[in-house]
């Protein structure tokens, strides 16, 4: 493998979806692995769009209803799975509530595309997802989404314009196609430096090894 020039920037593309618990864990693990490096500033995470449930309703529904609609099973099964994810998240210092509403994420992905154009994509997506899983944010409320955007240094009015239109729709669909072509069958799916692919939510140590490979 050809060595990279010392100090050069490394782009990490992360295909993810808002309501994916494993994306939530994987994102934080990857960020932790980067933060542990002395050259952390060299690494930039760029979120890429991958809707797990394109047919999800636009109107928010209870997380339990969404799970049963897409996976089947029983309410007890849903609760058990959610409690397991909650325990895992809390072990890693992350807030996680099973009692949350979910809905179609296509519009959020369109705003993430705008945020990427402004160099704030990962910060914005991360803030939205953290609030979503903590149960402190309704990302399907345009005003709430605009407020998070403004806190990330984006134009809240521009976010409302995007939500009221179909801007960036083609790019959201193109992202998903590209991810699938690269081998993604689910998310998270990470591509480091355009040459190393890593499906699934790896442990911090595993992400650290990947970072070393592309550094």
C-alpha positions in Angstrom: 0.0 0.0 0.0 1.3 3.4 -0.9 2.0 5.6 2.1 0.1 8.9 2.3 1.9 12.2 2.5 2.5 13.2 6.1 -0.2 15.4 7.4 -2.6 14.9 4.5 -6.3 14.9 5.1 -8.3 11.7 5.2 -12.0 11.7 4.4 -14.2 9.1 6.0 -17.6 8.6 4.4 -20.3 7.2 6.7 -23.6 5.9 5.2 -26.1 6.1 8.0 -29.8 6.7 8.8 -31.2 8.8 11.7 -33.2 6.1 13.5 -30.6 3.3 13.2 -29.3 2.5 16.7 -26.2 0.8 15.4 -25.4 4.0 13.4 -25.7 5.9 16.7 -23.2 3.6 18.4 -20.9 3.3 15.4 -20.8 7.1 14.9 -19.6 7.7 18.5 -17.1 4.8 18.4 -15.6 6.1 15.2 -15.4 9.7 16.6 -13.8 8.3 19.8 -11.2 6.4 17.8 -10.3 9.6 15.8 -10.2 11.7 19.0 -7.6 9.3 20.5 -5.1 10.0 17.7 -2.6 12.8 18.0 -3.4 13.7 14.4 -7.2 13.7 14.9 -7.5 17.0 12.9 -6.5 15.1 9.7 -9.7 13.1 9.7 -13.0 14.4 8.4 -16.3 12.4 8.6 -18.8 13.1 5.9 -22.3 11.6 6.4 -23.9 9.9 3.4 -27.6 9.2 3.0 -29.0 5.7 3.3 -32.7 5.4 4.1 -33.4 2.1 5.8 -37.2 2.4 5.4 -38.0 4.5 2.4 -41.7 3.5 2.8 -41.9 4.9 6.4 -44.9 7.2 6.9 -44.4 11.0 6.9 -46.4 11.4 10.1 -44.4 10.4 13.2 -45.4 7.0 14.8 -44.3 5.3 18.0 -41.0 3.5 17.7 -42.8 0.3 18.7 -45.2 0.7 15.9 -42.4 1.3 13.4 -40.5 -1.8 14.5 -43.5 -4.1 14.3 -44.4 -2.7 10.9 -41.0 -3.4 9.5 -39.8 -6.4 11.5 -42.9 -8.1 12.8 -42.8 -9.9 16.2 -44.5 -8.7 19.4 -44.4 -5.7 21.6 -42.5 -7.7 24.2 -39.8 -8.5 21.6 -39.5 -4.8 20.7 -39.1 -3.8 24.3 -36.5 -6.5 24.9 -34.5 -5.4 21.9 -34.7 -1.7 22.8 -33.7 -2.4 26.4 -30.6 -4.3 25.1 -29.6 -1.3 22.9 -30.3 1.1 25.8 -28.0 -0.8 28.1 -25.3 -1.0 25.5 -25.5 2.7 24.7 -25.4 3.7 28.4 -22.3 1.5 28.9 -20.7 3.8 26.4 -22.0 7.0 28.0 -24.7 7.7 25.6 -28.3 8.7 26.3 -30.9 6.3 24.8 -34.7 6.2 25.2 -36.9 3.5 23.7 -39.9 6.0 24.1 -39.4 8.0 20.9 -41.3 8.8 17.8 -40.0 8.0 14.3 -41.0 8.8 10.7 -39.7 9.0 7.2 -36.2 10.4 7.2 -35.9 11.5 3.5 -36.4 15.2 4.3 -33.7 15.1 7.0 -31.3 13.5 4.6 -32.0 16.4 2.2 -31.0 18.9 4.9 -27.9 16.8 5.7 -26.9 17.2 2.0 -27.1 21.0 2.4 -25.1 20.8 5.7 -22.4 18.8 3.8 -22.2 21.6 1.3 -21.5 24.0 4.1 -18.9 21.8 5.7 -21.1 21.1 8.7 -22.7 17.8 7.7 -21.4 15.5 10.4 -21.8 18.0 13.2 -25.4 18.6 12.1 -26.3 15.0 11.6 -24.7 14.0 14.9 -26.5 16.7 16.9 -29.8 15.7 15.4 -29.2 12.0 16.0 -28.0 12.5 19.6 -31.1 14.5 20.4 -33.4 12.0 18.7 -32.0 9.0 20.7 -31.9 11.0 23.9 -35.6 11.9 23.4 -35.0 15.6 23.6 -35.5 16.4 20.0 -38.3 15.9 17.4 -36.3 16.0 14.2 -39.6 15.8 12.2 -40.6 19.3 13.4 -39.2 21.8 10.9 -38.7 24.5 13.5 -36.8 22.1 15.8 -34.6 21.0 12.9 -33.9 24.6 11.9 -32.9 25.4 15.5 -30.4 22.5 15.5 -29.1 23.7 12.2 -28.6 27.2 13.5 -26.7 25.9 16.5 -24.4 24.1 14.1 -23.7 27.3 12.2 -26.2 26.8 9.4 -28.9 29.1 8.1 -32.2 28.1 9.7 -34.2 30.0 7.1 -32.4 28.0 4.4 -33.3 24.8 6.1 -37.0 25.7 6.1 -36.8 26.5 2.4 -35.3 23.1 1.7 -37.9 21.3 3.8 -40.6 23.1 1.8 -39.2 22.0 -1.5 -37.6 18.9 -3.1 -34.1 20.2 -3.1 -31.3 17.7 -2.8 -33.7 14.8 -3.4 -31.7 13.4 -6.3 -28.5 13.5 -4.2 -30.1 11.6 -1.4 -31.2 8.8 -3.8 -27.8 8.9 -5.5 -26.1 8.4 -2.1 -28.1 5.3 -1.4 -27.4 3.9 -4.9 -23.7 4.5 -4.5 -23.6 2.9 -1.0 -25.4 -0.2 -2.4 -23.0 -0.4 -5.3 -20.1 -0.3 -2.9 -21.5 -3.3 -1.0 -23.7 -1.7 1.7 -26.6 -3.9 2.6 -27.4 -1.9 5.7 -25.9 0.8 7.8 -23.6 2.0 9.3 -21.3 1.5 6.3 -18.0 3.4 6.4 -15.5 4.0 3.5 -12.1 5.4 4.6 -10.1 7.3 2.1 -12.1 5.9 -0.7 -10.3 2.6 -0.4 -11.2 0.7 2.8 -14.8 -0.3 3.5 -16.1 -1.3 6.9 -19.7 -2.5 7.3 -21.3 -2.5 10.7 -20.7 -0.7 14.0 -17.2 -1.7 14.9 -15.6 -1.4 18.3 -13.4 1.6 19.0 -10.3 -0.5 18.8 -11.4 -1.9 15.4 -12.0 1.6 14.0 -8.6 2.6 15.4 -7.0 -0.1 13.3 -8.8 1.0 10.2 -7.6 4.6 10.8 -4.1 3.4 11.1 -4.4 1.6 7.8 -5.3 4.8 5.9 -3.2 7.3 7.9 
